[in-house]
Amino acid sequence: MAKKKYSVSRLNTFENCTLKYKLLYLDYLTAEEVSGNINTRKGNVFHEFSEKYNPDSSIENQQLLLKSIKIKHDIDESYDFTKPIDLFKIFYEKEFLDKKDLITSIEREVSLDFETTGLDGKLKNFTAKIDVLVSMVDGSYIIYDYKTSKTAETRYHVDQMSLYMKAIQIIKKIPTEDVCSRVQVKLFFPFAAMESDTYLDVLKNIVITPEILEFHFSKYLEHIDTIEDLSKWTPEAKINPLCDYCMFSGTLYCKKSQERGFSAIRGIKIKKKTWS
Ligand code: SF4
């Protein structure tokens, strides 16, 4: 049997609501048809555009690219991406093109799989995906992650970025004492409503100290230890701010959300996951 791979999303699901964790990861339920949350789809459009963006292609071709991605993600043609895309182009120019002499490589949509020893002494597998990983000539790295929230609030992302930093530390074999000086984390919030809307207003550094890094990584190892010992927890619905986006909200699977009067996502159809 394949070994479990732990991602931030999986571990945070466990932290936020153990019922949702059970339904997703032990019962293997999934959504068959979802008309989709508009903000999620807008975020998907932005991520795909940023992944495929070529600064050398003509404005017309860039617009055609955006149009095709909007159609793919079922976003109305009239929805205006001008501001986030303009901010992104400036960001790309300033952070990547203008600094090209300092940069060795720019990798987009980087999958990082690594293993480390868990609290029970056995190896645990982690998986992470970074929007952009930049390797610098001086041997340092910059992790860029694109966030499509309406506020440029970094504190909600510290645990996720700590895991990404740990992934780079392990994969690039960076000594523990050097990781916080050799790996920087920057979050880009192109949809954030700011007063001036300059690219620097929506590009935020996250400062992760060795203590913060170890705190969050230890927390994740403790979650894994609990997850893998079924005698240590029982699935329990925990109402939280993410219930609004949960596919079980307002369905029979989560009676607590029904009692609270939550309605199910339009068009949702839940089924058992199948593997082909
Ligand atoms: S709706 Fe909320 S409480 Fe219910 S399963 Fe989803 S996250 Fe948990």
Residues whose N, C-alpha, C, O or C-beta is under 5 A from the ligand:
A	BS01	SF4	C17 L19 K20 A237 K238 I239 N240 C243 C246 F248 S249 C254 S257
